[in-house]
Amino acid sequence: MPELLILRHAKSDWGDASLRDFDRPLNRRGRKTAPEMGKVISAIGRIDHVVASPAKRVVETLEGVSSTCSLPEIEFDPALYGASTQELMTALRAIPDGTERALIAGHNPGLHWLAMALTEDDHSAYVLDEKFPTAALAHIAFDGDWSALNSGSGRLLDFVRPSDL
């Protein structure tokens, strides 16, 4: 049964108004939280595939995560920046079948909507309804292959927010 980890980037810095949104780095809290979420990911188990937005705050989040968690080579996909649920699902369907556990890292609202869409038939996923805060991690299992990933095909195993740690 394949598993997907959905990781929203950690808290970013809004202090420099001259930066494009894409180029915003993490703030101090984000740099502290990312390694903490890496420990959570490490406890889940080996990650076989990572796909992520190349925005600076996502790159820095994954750098922090990888300081406490072993990650494979990261596939940075520019299409994930500002992606819709459908675009995110398309990227996930491209993960090679046979991959046991994958991680996608990026932005809201797309990741929040993706988690809700994947678990729309899972009544225990009500915790996703309200908010998907920065550095939050949804752990979802689903039947079938990555190429068949679809709305309602997932079951929420866990949802961890930095405030839960």
C-alpha positions, 0 to 999 in steps of 0.5 A, a space after each residue: 500500500 503506497 504512502 504519501 507524505 504531504 509537507 507544507 513549507 515551514 514559516 517564511 520571512 516577509 521582512 524584505 518587500 523587494 523579494 519576489 514571493 518565490 524567493 522568500 526564505 524561511 524565518 527563524 521559526 521556520 529554520 527551527 521547525 523544519 528539522 523537528 518535522 524531519 524527525 517526524 518523517 524519519 520516525 515514519 520510515 524511509 522515503 523513496 521519492 521526493 518531489 518539491 516546488 523549487 521556491 526558496 522557502 521549500 528548498 530551505 525547508 527540505 534542507 532543514 528536514 534533511 538535517 534530521 532525516 535521510 531523503 533521496 535526491 529531490 526532484 524540483 518541479 517548477 510546475 508545483 509552485 502555485 499548482 492546483 489540486 489537479 496539477 499536484 495529482 498529475 505530478 504524483 501520478 508520475 511517481 514510478 509505480 512500486 515506490 512505497 513512500 513518497 513525499 511532496 513539498 510545496 505550498 498552500 492552498 494547493 497542498 491543503 486541497 490535495 490532502 482534502 481531495 485524496 481523503 474526501 471519503 475518509 471520515 477520520 480526515 476531518 482534522 484537515 478541514 480547518 487548516 493546513 499550517 506551515 510545516 504541517 505534515 499529512 501522512 496518507 495511504 492509498 490502494 493501487 498504484 501511483 498512476 491510479 491516484 485519484 480523489 477519495 483514494 486515500 486514508 489519513 494515517 496521521 496529521 502533524 502540526 508543529 504545535 503538536 510537537 
